[in-house]
C-alpha cells in the first residue's frame, strides 16, 4: 500500500490505468473510508476528491476488479472505516465472497452458491 498522499496530487502518484483499492482520510492518520475502482483507480479517486470530504489517500493497484474487491474487504475489516456503513459489495457479475475468515457476508455468499 502506498501513501498517505494529499488528494490534490492524485495525478503524481496514481499513474496507471488499473483497478485498485484505496483508503481515504480526513487527517492522514485514520481510515475514514475504504473503496475501490473496478477499472480506473485514478478516476475513482478523482470522484471522491470532488466531494471534498477527505484530504489524504492510500492506494494499491490490483490485477482485476475481483481482486480489488477482495482487498477492499480486507481493509474494511482491518481498519473499520467510519464512513463505510455497510460491507463492500462485489463487482457486478462477479462472485462476491469476502476473503476474511469469519465474515458473515462471506458465509452468506457461500451458502447461496
KOLVO-534140 format. One record per residue (C-alpha): residue number from 1; residue in one letter; x, y, z. Coordinates in pm, whole numbers, plus 50000, padded with zeros to 5 digits. Layout:
<recs>
{rec NUM; "A"; {X; Y; Z}}
...
</recs>
This chain:
<recs>
{rec 1; "X"; {50000; 50000; 50000}}
{rec 2; "X"; {50133; 50346; 49909}}
{rec 3; "X"; {50054; 50666; 50097}}
{rec 4; "X"; {49935; 50871; 50262}}
{rec 5; "X"; {49927; 51128; 49984}}
{rec 6; "X"; {49734; 51452; 49955}}
{rec 7; "X"; {49425; 51408; 49733}}
{rec 8; "X"; {49527; 51720; 49540}}
{rec 9; "X"; {49815; 51522; 49392}}
{rec 10; "X"; {49644; 51207; 49264}}
{rec 11; "X"; {49797; 51267; 48920}}
{rec 12; "X"; {50151; 51246; 49063}}
{rec 13; "X"; {50109; 50911; 49236}}
{rec 14; "X"; {49835; 50718; 49055}}
{rec 15; "X"; {49980; 50693; 48705}}
{rec 16; "X"; {49849; 50357; 48577}}
{rec 17; "X"; {49504; 50284; 48436}}
{rec 18; "X"; {49422; 49988; 48656}}
{rec 19; "X"; {49167; 49853; 48901}}
{rec 20; "X"; {49262; 49923; 49259}}
{rec 21; "X"; {49167; 49983; 49617}}
{rec 22; "X"; {49203; 50297; 49826}}
{rec 23; "X"; {49168; 50435; 50175}}
{rec 24; "X"; {49055; 50794; 50229}}
{rec 25; "X"; {49127; 51002; 50537}}
{rec 26; "X"; {49044; 51345; 50671}}
{rec 27; "X"; {49357; 51368; 50890}}
{rec 28; "X"; {49611; 51137; 50721}}
{rec 29; "X"; {49623; 50901; 51019}}
{rec 30; "X"; {49288; 50719; 51026}}
{rec 31; "X"; {49094; 50530; 50761}}
{rec 32; "X"; {48766; 50715; 50725}}
{rec 33; "X"; {48657; 50538; 50405}}
{rec 34; "X"; {48767; 50232; 50210}}
{rec 35; "X"; {48674; 50197; 49845}}
{rec 36; "X"; {48774; 50051; 49512}}
{rec 37; "X"; {48771; 50121; 49142}}
{rec 38; "X"; {48689; 49827; 48917}}
{rec 39; "X"; {48850; 49981; 48606}}
{rec 40; "X"; {49046; 50300; 48673}}
{rec 41; "X"; {49177; 50383; 49019}}
{rec 42; "X"; {49258; 50746; 48931}}
{rec 43; "X"; {48900; 50810; 48813}}
{rec 44; "X"; {48759; 50665; 49135}}
{rec 45; "X"; {48988; 50881; 49347}}
{rec 46; "X"; {48904; 51195; 49145}}
{rec 47; "X"; {48531; 51133; 49206}}
{rec 48; "X"; {48594; 51100; 49579}}
{rec 49; "X"; {48817; 51410; 49585}}
{rec 50; "X"; {48548; 51616; 49410}}
{rec 51; "X"; {48316; 51561; 49707}}
{rec 52; "X"; {48567; 51739; 49932}}
{rec 53; "X"; {48524; 51524; 50243}}
{rec 54; "X"; {48878; 51386; 50253}}
{rec 55; "X"; {49233; 51522; 50226}}
{rec 56; "X"; {49453; 51211; 50211}}
{rec 57; "X"; {49462; 50872; 50043}}
{rec 58; "X"; {49649; 50542; 50031}}
{rec 59; "X"; {49616; 50306; 49738}}
{rec 60; "X"; {49714; 49976; 49582}}
{rec 61; "X"; {49674; 49863; 49223}}
{rec 62; "X"; {49517; 49521; 49163}}
{rec 63; "X"; {49515; 49298; 48854}}
{rec 64; "X"; {49134; 49273; 48844}}
{rec 65; "X"; {48811; 49414; 48984}}
{rec 66; "X"; {48758; 49092; 49180}}
{rec 67; "X"; {49098; 49131; 49348}}
{rec 68; "X"; {49020; 49498; 49421}}
{rec 69; "X"; {48703; 49380; 49595}}
{rec 70; "X"; {48897; 49124; 49800}}
{rec 71; "X"; {49146; 49387; 49914}}
{rec 72; "X"; {48864; 49632; 49987}}
{rec 73; "X"; {48703; 49369; 50213}}
{rec 74; "X"; {49034; 49300; 50387}}
{rec 75; "X"; {49092; 49671; 50456}}
{rec 76; "X"; {48726; 49718; 50561}}
{rec 77; "X"; {48771; 49452; 50832}}
{rec 78; "X"; {49123; 49564; 50931}}
{rec 79; "X"; {49067; 49941; 50958}}
{rec 80; "X"; {48695; 49968; 51046}}
{rec 81; "X"; {48644; 50288; 50843}}
{rec 82; "X"; {48389; 50522; 50998}}
{rec 83; "X"; {48232; 50627; 50665}}
{rec 84; "X"; {48159; 50276; 50534}}
{rec 85; "X"; {47818; 50191; 50679}}
{rec 86; "X"; {47799; 49851; 50504}}
{rec 87; "X"; {48029; 49573; 50393}}
{rec 88; "X"; {48162; 49626; 50036}}
{rec 89; "X"; {47961; 49469; 49753}}
{rec 90; "X"; {48121; 49253; 49486}}
{rec 91; "X"; {48167; 49387; 49132}}
{rec 92; "X"; {47870; 49333; 48902}}
{rec 93; "X"; {47871; 48984; 48755}}
{rec 94; "X"; {48138; 48853; 48992}}
{rec 95; "X"; {48135; 48611; 49281}}
{rec 96; "X"; {48124; 48817; 49596}}
{rec 97; "X"; {48263; 48611; 49880}}
{rec 98; "X"; {48461; 48813; 50131}}
{rec 99; "X"; {48810; 48663; 50180}}
{rec 100; "X"; {48819; 48748; 50551}}
{rec 101; "X"; {48776; 48438; 50766}}
{rec 102; "X"; {48469; 48455; 50988}}
{rec 103; "X"; {48298; 48731; 50790}}
{rec 104; "X"; {47921; 48694; 50793}}
{rec 105; "X"; {47894; 48832; 50438}}
{rec 106; "X"; {48131; 48557; 50324}}
{rec 107; "X"; {47922; 48292; 50497}}
{rec 108; "X"; {47602; 48417; 50333}}
{rec 109; "X"; {47767; 48429; 49987}}
{rec 110; "X"; {47893; 48070; 50024}}
{rec 111; "X"; {47552; 47949; 50145}}
{rec 112; "X"; {47386; 48093; 49833}}
{rec 113; "X"; {47643; 47938; 49598}}
</recs>
